[in-house]
């Protein structure tokens, strides 16, 4: 991408989109196309087409999505599949119709089968049943991957799909019911410290293992892949390292400075037992993460303290 190329970031106010925006601006890209969801409803095909027709973006980062944790995915199943299917379909099709040079679609590690071998290789897509709690969201993301493949196959479009692992960072969602595990724990430990609670209860057994990537590292990877990767097959983006939820909780507890006990509620679901990305393909392309988990959590907690994202 040339520094003056017109680049549309769909979802620029979300955690991932804002990280991509920061990275592009820091790297000297000067022609970013940005619209809020109120200015451009990606679920409306006509307004999406009108935007692409008038602005003629050369590159698209498709980071817009309806996202949430286990509870949100399980409760709002119809919303998660409908919103994600329609917005990605509208953007990808418009990118084809209006001659976008390259599009990067951001998926999720939940696209892989629940009991897939570990670490998760790109070739494991569609080889087994999905985790039931977030199946609608996962199916929408799989559809996005297949859309990119289909437009490449039929029309020769340079549309690529990137599958990030669990993300966290600046501007994360700290809602008490709709957030992912890492930001949820940051909020819970912070509030427990502030109110002198003797213990914090955590969903599940604490034994599932998860991998976490700092969102600004993902942003750097996305820009790198936009410039250096043009294959049909999706590509994983992660650290290649994981830890148990219990270890994660202990790490966040230390960063926040909470001195109470951890209690694990085994009546609540654990979700997938393990989700570790195989990032050998990513490393072979020439990119690897830079931010350690402890450093990333410290940066995320500082951002939380500064902005108090408590009711998003």
Protein Blocks (a to p, Z undefined) as FASTA:
>chain_A
ZZkbccddehilbmklmmmmmmmmmnopabdcdddfklocfklmklmmmmmmmnopabdc
dfbccdddfklmmmmmmlmmmmmmmmmmmmmmmmmmnopabdcddddfklpcfklccddd
fklgopaccdfklmmmmmmmmmmmmmmmmmmmmnopacddddddddedehiafbfklpcf
klmmmmmmmmmmmnopabdcdehjhlaccddddfklmmmmmmmmmmmgccfbdcdddehp
acdfklmmmmmmmmnopabdcdddfkbcebjfbacddfklmmmnopacfbdfklmmmmmm
mmmmmnopakZZ
